[in-house]
Amino acid sequence: MDDKAIWHDRYRSIVDLEGHLDRNGTKIVKFFLHLSKEEQRKRFLDRIETPGKNWKFSAADVEERKYWKQYMKAYEKCLSTTSTHHAPWYIVPADDKPNARLIVSRIVLDVVEALKLSYPKTSASRRRELRALRKQLLEEG
Protein backbone atom coordinates (compact mmCIF):
# COMPACT_ATOMS: atom_id res chain seq x y z
CA MET A 1 0.00 0.00 0.00
CA ASP A 2 1.42 3.40 -0.95
CA ASP A 3 1.66 6.43 1.37
CA LYS A 4 -1.28 8.20 -0.31
CA ALA A 5 -3.58 5.22 0.27
CA ILE A 6 -2.41 4.84 3.88
CA TRP A 7 -3.21 8.49 4.67
CA HIS A 8 -6.52 8.32 2.81
CA ASP A 9 -7.55 5.33 4.95
CA ARG A 10 -6.37 7.00 8.17
CA TYR A 11 -8.28 10.20 7.45
CA ARG A 12 -11.38 8.19 6.54
CA SER A 13 -11.06 6.29 9.84
CA ILE A 14 -10.86 9.57 11.77
CA VAL A 15 -13.93 10.98 10.02
CA ASP A 16 -15.82 7.69 10.50
CA LEU A 17 -15.00 7.54 14.22
CA GLU A 18 -15.97 11.16 14.78
CA GLY A 19 -19.22 10.59 12.87
CA HIS A 20 -19.98 7.60 15.10
CA LEU A 21 -19.24 9.62 18.24
CA ASP A 22 -21.45 12.47 17.01
CA ARG A 23 -24.36 10.12 16.26
CA ASN A 24 -24.03 8.81 19.81
CA GLY A 25 -24.14 12.21 21.49
CA THR A 26 -20.49 13.22 21.79
CA LYS A 27 -19.72 16.79 20.73
CA ILE A 28 -16.31 17.06 19.11
CA VAL A 29 -14.38 20.32 18.98
CA LYS A 30 -10.84 20.27 17.59
CA PHE A 31 -8.28 23.03 17.88
CA PHE A 32 -5.12 23.56 15.87
CA LEU A 33 -2.95 26.09 17.66
CA HIS A 34 -1.07 27.64 14.77
CA LEU A 35 2.33 28.98 15.74
CA SER A 36 4.45 30.96 13.28
CA LYS A 37 7.95 29.76 12.49
CA GLU A 38 9.38 32.96 14.00
CA GLU A 39 7.43 32.54 17.25
CA GLN A 40 8.55 28.92 17.45
CA ARG A 41 12.17 30.11 17.09
CA LYS A 42 11.68 32.62 19.93
CA ARG A 43 10.15 29.98 22.17
CA PHE A 44 12.97 27.55 21.47
CA LEU A 45 15.53 30.24 22.39
CA ASP A 46 13.61 30.91 25.61
CA ARG A 47 13.65 27.21 26.44
CA ILE A 48 17.42 27.14 26.00
CA GLU A 49 18.00 30.36 27.99
CA THR A 50 15.63 29.54 30.87
CA PRO A 51 16.94 26.66 33.04
CA GLY A 52 13.45 25.73 34.21
CA LYS A 53 12.38 25.26 30.59
CA ASN A 54 15.42 23.29 29.37
CA TRP A 55 13.47 20.05 29.68
CA LYS A 56 11.04 21.30 27.00
CA PHE A 57 13.76 21.52 24.37
CA SER A 58 15.39 18.88 22.22
CA ALA A 59 18.06 19.22 19.54
CA ALA A 60 15.62 17.33 17.31
CA ASP A 61 13.36 20.40 17.45
CA VAL A 62 15.96 22.40 15.51
CA GLU A 63 16.44 19.58 13.02
CA GLU A 64 12.68 19.29 12.38
CA ARG A 65 12.41 23.03 11.58
CA LYS A 66 14.09 22.20 8.27
CA TYR A 67 10.84 20.52 7.26
CA TRP A 68 8.55 23.43 8.18
CA LYS A 69 6.95 23.71 4.72
CA GLN A 70 6.32 19.97 4.55
CA TYR A 71 4.73 20.01 8.01
CA MET A 72 2.48 22.92 7.01
CA LYS A 73 1.34 21.02 3.90
CA ALA A 74 0.68 17.89 5.98
CA TYR A 75 -1.29 19.86 8.58
CA GLU A 76 -3.30 21.59 5.87
CA LYS A 77 -4.17 18.27 4.24
CA CYS A 78 -5.12 16.65 7.56
CA LEU A 79 -7.20 19.58 8.76
CA SER A 80 -9.06 20.07 5.49
CA THR A 81 -9.74 16.34 5.11
CA THR A 82 -10.90 15.71 8.69
CA SER A 83 -12.86 18.91 9.34
CA THR A 84 -16.57 18.14 9.06
CA HIS A 85 -19.83 19.79 10.06
CA HIS A 86 -20.13 17.56 13.13
CA ALA A 87 -16.40 17.72 14.03
CA PRO A 88 -14.88 20.99 12.81
CA TRP A 89 -11.33 22.14 13.24
CA TYR A 90 -10.79 25.60 14.66
CA ILE A 91 -7.46 27.04 13.57
CA VAL A 92 -6.31 29.44 16.27
CA PRO A 93 -3.40 31.85 15.84
CA ALA A 94 -1.18 31.01 18.81
CA ASP A 95 1.75 33.41 18.73
CA ASP A 96 0.00 35.46 21.43
CA LYS A 97 -0.77 32.94 24.21
CA PRO A 98 -3.33 35.03 26.15
CA ASN A 99 -5.23 35.83 22.97
CA ALA A 100 -5.13 32.20 21.82
CA ARG A 101 -6.55 31.11 25.18
CA LEU A 102 -9.29 33.72 24.88
CA ILE A 103 -10.22 32.52 21.40
CA VAL A 104 -10.34 28.87 22.51
CA SER A 105 -12.42 29.78 25.57
CA ARG A 106 -14.91 31.73 23.43
CA ILE A 107 -15.30 28.83 21.01
CA VAL A 108 -15.84 26.35 23.86
CA LEU A 109 -18.44 28.64 25.42
CA ASP A 110 -20.22 29.10 22.09
CA VAL A 111 -20.31 25.34 21.50
CA VAL A 112 -21.64 24.62 25.00
CA GLU A 113 -24.27 27.36 24.74
CA ALA A 114 -25.40 25.98 21.38
CA LEU A 115 -26.17 22.67 23.10
CA LYS A 116 -29.00 24.45 24.92
CA LEU A 117 -28.53 22.32 28.00
CA SER A 118 -31.09 22.44 30.79
CA TYR A 119 -32.13 20.48 33.80
CA PRO A 120 -34.84 17.90 33.14
CA LYS A 121 -38.40 19.08 33.73
CA THR A 122 -40.24 17.50 36.64
CA SER A 123 -43.59 15.91 35.79
CA ALA A 124 -46.75 16.35 37.87
CA SER A 125 -46.55 12.73 39.05
CA ARG A 126 -42.92 13.20 40.10
CA ARG A 127 -43.83 16.37 42.04
CA ARG A 128 -46.57 14.41 43.87
CA GLU A 129 -44.06 11.68 44.65
CA LEU A 130 -41.57 14.24 45.98
CA ARG A 131 -44.23 15.89 48.19
CA ALA A 132 -45.11 12.49 49.65
CA LEU A 133 -41.44 11.74 50.30
CA ARG A 134 -40.97 15.17 51.86
CA LYS A 135 -43.92 14.56 54.15
CA GLN A 136 -42.48 11.18 55.12
CA LEU A 137 -39.10 12.74 55.95
CA LEU A 138 -40.69 15.55 57.96
CA GLU A 139 -42.75 13.06 60.02
CA GLU A 140 -39.55 11.21 60.99
CA GLY A 141 -38.27 14.28 62.81
C-alpha positions as CSV (number, residue, x, y, z in Angstrom):
1,M,0.0,0.0,0.0
2,D,1.4,3.4,-0.9
3,D,1.7,6.4,1.4
4,K,-1.3,8.2,-0.3
5,A,-3.6,5.2,0.3
6,I,-2.4,4.8,3.9
7,W,-3.2,8.5,4.7
8,H,-6.5,8.3,2.8
9,D,-7.5,5.3,4.9
10,R,-6.4,7.0,8.2
11,Y,-8.3,10.2,7.5
12,R,-11.4,8.2,6.5
13,S,-11.1,6.3,9.8
14,I,-10.9,9.6,11.8
15,V,-13.9,11.0,10.0
16,D,-15.8,7.7,10.5
17,L,-15.0,7.5,14.2
18,E,-16.0,11.2,14.8
19,G,-19.2,10.6,12.9
20,H,-20.0,7.6,15.1
21,L,-19.2,9.6,18.2
22,D,-21.4,12.5,17.0
23,R,-24.4,10.1,16.3
24,N,-24.0,8.8,19.8
25,G,-24.1,12.2,21.5
26,T,-20.5,13.2,21.8
27,K,-19.7,16.8,20.7
28,I,-16.3,17.1,19.1
29,V,-14.4,20.3,19.0
30,K,-10.8,20.3,17.6
31,F,-8.3,23.0,17.9
32,F,-5.1,23.6,15.9
33,L,-2.9,26.1,17.7
34,H,-1.1,27.6,14.8
35,L,2.3,29.0,15.7
36,S,4.5,31.0,13.3
37,K,7.9,29.8,12.5
38,E,9.4,33.0,14.0
39,E,7.4,32.5,17.2
40,Q,8.5,28.9,17.5
41,R,12.2,30.1,17.1
42,K,11.7,32.6,19.9
43,R,10.1,30.0,22.2
44,F,13.0,27.5,21.5
45,L,15.5,30.2,22.4
46,D,13.6,30.9,25.6
47,R,13.7,27.2,26.4
48,I,17.4,27.1,26.0
49,E,18.0,30.4,28.0
50,T,15.6,29.5,30.9
51,P,16.9,26.7,33.0
52,G,13.5,25.7,34.2
53,K,12.4,25.3,30.6
54,N,15.4,23.3,29.4
55,W,13.5,20.0,29.7
56,K,11.0,21.3,27.0
57,F,13.8,21.5,24.4
58,S,15.4,18.9,22.2
59,A,18.1,19.2,19.5
60,A,15.6,17.3,17.3
61,D,13.4,20.4,17.4
62,V,16.0,22.4,15.5
63,E,16.4,19.6,13.0
64,E,12.7,19.3,12.4
65,R,12.4,23.0,11.6
66,K,14.1,22.2,8.3
67,Y,10.8,20.5,7.3
68,W,8.5,23.4,8.2
69,K,7.0,23.7,4.7
70,Q,6.3,20.0,4.5
71,Y,4.7,20.0,8.0
72,M,2.5,22.9,7.0
73,K,1.3,21.0,3.9
74,A,0.7,17.9,6.0
75,Y,-1.3,19.9,8.6
76,E,-3.3,21.6,5.9
77,K,-4.2,18.3,4.2
78,C,-5.1,16.7,7.6
79,L,-7.2,19.6,8.8
80,S,-9.1,20.1,5.5
81,T,-9.7,16.3,5.1
82,T,-10.9,15.7,8.7
83,S,-12.9,18.9,9.3
84,T,-16.6,18.1,9.1
85,H,-19.8,19.8,10.1
86,H,-20.1,17.6,13.1
87,A,-16.4,17.7,14.0
88,P,-14.9,21.0,12.8
89,W,-11.3,22.1,13.2
90,Y,-10.8,25.6,14.7
91,I,-7.5,27.0,13.6
92,V,-6.3,29.4,16.3
93,P,-3.4,31.9,15.8
94,A,-1.2,31.0,18.8
95,D,1.7,33.4,18.7
96,D,0.0,35.5,21.4
97,K,-0.8,32.9,24.2
98,P,-3.3,35.0,26.2
99,N,-5.2,35.8,23.0
100,A,-5.1,32.2,21.8
101,R,-6.6,31.1,25.2
102,L,-9.3,33.7,24.9
103,I,-10.2,32.5,21.4
104,V,-10.3,28.9,22.5
105,S,-12.4,29.8,25.6
106,R,-14.9,31.7,23.4
107,I,-15.3,28.8,21.0
108,V,-15.8,26.4,23.9
109,L,-18.4,28.6,25.4
110,D,-20.2,29.1,22.1
111,V,-20.3,25.3,21.5
112,V,-21.6,24.6,25.0
113,E,-24.3,27.4,24.7
114,A,-25.4,26.0,21.4
115,L,-26.2,22.7,23.1
116,K,-29.0,24.5,24.9
117,L,-28.5,22.3,28.0
118,S,-31.1,22.4,30.8
119,Y,-32.1,20.5,33.8
120,P,-34.8,17.9,33.1
121,K,-38.4,19.1,33.7
122,T,-40.2,17.5,36.6
123,S,-43.6,15.9,35.8
124,A,-46.7,16.4,37.9
125,S,-46.6,12.7,39.0
126,R,-42.9,13.2,40.1
127,R,-43.8,16.4,42.0
128,R,-46.6,14.4,43.9
129,E,-44.1,11.7,44.7
130,L,-41.6,14.2,46.0
131,R,-44.2,15.9,48.2
132,A,-45.1,12.5,49.6
133,L,-41.4,11.7,50.3
134,R,-41.0,15.2,51.9
135,K,-43.9,14.6,54.1
136,Q,-42.5,11.2,55.1
137,L,-39.1,12.7,56.0
138,L,-40.7,15.6,58.0
139,E,-42.7,13.1,60.0
140,E,-39.6,11.2,61.0
141,G,-38.3,14.3,62.8
